[in-house]
């Protein structure tokens, strides 16, 4: 944040020492939002009154020694598909424009129990369907690192809020790269945890077997600290898993000696921008010089990842979005003749073009006569992709890869060609298909000054290795930058 110049963990430490009050940190965040968000449009809802009230409650608990965690008192933004009790949650869709949940997502609840202040809800692609945050029914978000360019998506609002300094931390959700890709475009750090590590209870579903909530931060240490807060088993979520250990911040060691890192040959061929490739390989060289064994490997099946992902994701979306029919909650058409007509008009008027496109595609692949040809075949290919990753992880600790084929495109260019937008997810969707963890960290800029992100992918439940490698790379880049300045 501009006034304090502190990271999230530094800000919390200062609050716990009594040097800064929680209300002052919240007021500073609100001031940043008022100054910047008119142009960036990262937020859909800002809860100024509620945040200030919560700040006073948290301050009392900190003063009483009841809240001692490393993020107590820190303001945070939450993606607008994560339910917040009493605070509008829209999924950036007209169909949920005035929806105020009566319950709280487990991840949001854990933020408040840790003493964090939810300051508002961030913009996103409608129902998380998009890669640019331009499909939002309430207008697009600008990339603060490059005005006139998209911030990526679907968690573009969360990444833009952190990149612009409006908040030090945010929550996003990742269905096919929706945290990692916009983190790359905006020059921040974002992580998609192993599927089941963070509860999906209260996350409005897009693809239930793919969705996962994760942290967005300005650096690796803050990212790990936020993951420590939200990661836990939740009996309310049937896909939640019990892990032997959490403590992700314990992995923050500057040490990659002996780590084996594979660079898939298939990820560095045609279609990858030269500047992106160069920055990532430069970061890989830093890790190699620090003692990691970095070498080329073969992953395979990359050509099948995009079609497999979109068949499965759209099939699940068509099922999940059936509930939005104008009956119990959400938008209802004003004029209709009967119940069937109300369904049709409410959904036609409430959903945007991209959501309709994916619902129709999903309904098609699940329909009689096509289910075996498309959906079941996609599930079989998904299993093959998982086997390919298993083979690589039998030899390597992690995979080093791009997060996107290029840097952030200009506003409007992606929506002209939806297929091109889908293909931009080529380096990220396999992680979700296989339930793996992945993290994106900034590794420099291209010739036009646009941020470049590098993705590290690990085996299931091996976030600690990824965080250690990412932290080491971050430290090495800072040291390398200081040497160049000298």
QUIFEN-V258464 format. One line per field, one symbol per residue. psi: psi as a letter, one per 40 degrees, with the letter a starting at -180 (. if undefined). Layout:
psi: ???
This chain:
psi: idddfiidddddddddeedhidddddddddddddddedddfdidhhgddddddddddddddddeedheieehehiiihifehhhhehhheffiddfdfhhieihiddddddddeeihheihiiiihffgieefeeheeiiiihdegheiieaiefddddddddeedidiihaihdfeedddddddefihihhihhedhhehehhhchdedihiiihieiddddddddddehiiheeheeiihidibfddeeghghehehhhhhhddefaiehiddddddddddddddddeeihhiiihdiedeeddddddddddddddddedegeecdiahhidhidaddddddddddddiiddddddddddddeeiheedddcddddddddddddddddddeedidihhiididiihiihdddedgdddddeeededdddddefiiiihihfaiaeeehihihhhhiihffddddddddddddddddddddddd.
